[in-house]
C-alpha cells in the first residue's frame, strides 16, 4: 500500500492470482516471467525489460530503489 501511494501515477502495479483464471495478457506475463515460486516479483523498466525478476520476499526499501531506477 505504501509503495502504491508513493508511486501512484508513475508506475502500474499488476497482481496476478495464480489460483484464478487469467486474461490473455496476464497469461502472457505469467509465461514470460514467472519462475514457479511464490511470491514472485517482476519490475519492468520503461522498455518493458525486467529491471528485477526474482522469487521470494522483497523488502519495501529494495523495491523502492528498483522502482526509482526503472523510472530513470
Phi and psi in degrees as a GROMACS rama.xvg file:
@    title "Ramachandran Plot"
@    xaxis  label "Phi"
@    yaxis  label "Psi"
@TYPE xy
-63.7157  -41.7878  UNK-2
-66.2562  -38.8302  UNK-3
-59.7663  -45.9981  UNK-4
-63.5249  -42.1419  UNK-5
-66.903  -37.1072  UNK-6
-108.693  11.1583  UNK-7
-54.5949  130.13  UNK-8
84.108  -9.37134  UNK-9
-106.942  -32.7899  UNK-10
-134.72  160.68  UNK-11
-108.205  128.865  UNK-12
-99.9453  130.455  UNK-13
-125.944  126.245  UNK-14
-115.015  129.162  UNK-15
-117.409  118.689  UNK-16
-85.2851  114.019  UNK-17
-71.5265  -10.4933  UNK-18
-87.9128  -5.32574  UNK-19
-111.889  159.382  UNK-20
-69.7924  140.015  UNK-21
-104.641  151.008  UNK-22
-71.01  161.91  UNK-23
-56.3311  -42.1252  UNK-24
-67.3193  -36.1781  UNK-25
-67.3633  -42.0782  UNK-26
-61.5798  -37.7911  UNK-27
-62.0549  -42.7978  UNK-28
-63.9109  -42.154  UNK-29
-61.2725  -48.7544  UNK-30
-62.3587  -37.3163  UNK-31
-78.1586  -37.3578  UNK-32
-119.312  -25.8004  UNK-33
-71.4864  131.726  UNK-34
-103.746  2.97502  UNK-35
97.4856  4.3691  UNK-36
-121.996  147.37  UNK-37
-118.733  135.925  UNK-38
-76.2293  160.511  UNK-39
-134.496  130.511  UNK-40
-121.511  131.069  UNK-41
-127.576  131.757  UNK-42
-118.667  122.596  UNK-43
-101.088  140.064  UNK-44
-80.5126  -175.169  UNK-45
-61.2303  -25.013  UNK-46
-88.068  1.00883  UNK-47
80.6878  12.1819  UNK-48
-97.2307  146.372  UNK-49
-64.6573  123.948  UNK-50
-92.9177  -20.3825  UNK-51
-156.791  135.956  UNK-52
-155.604  96.8938  UNK-53
-154.579  156.611  UNK-54
-96.0619  153.832  UNK-55
109.003  167.051  UNK-56
-65.3902  142.677  UNK-57
-126.418  131.388  UNK-58
-64.5843  140.984  UNK-59
-56.353  -39.7774  UNK-60
-65.3355  -38.0432  UNK-61
-65.8559  -45.0452  UNK-62
-63.4917  -38.3804  UNK-63
-59.7269  -44.0013  UNK-64
-62.3454  -41.8034  UNK-65
-64.6034  -43.7501  UNK-66
-63.4472  -42.406  UNK-67
-58.5277  -43.9421  UNK-68
-65.1736  -38.7291  UNK-69
-68.1717  -25.8993  UNK-70
-82.0947  -12.2423  UNK-71
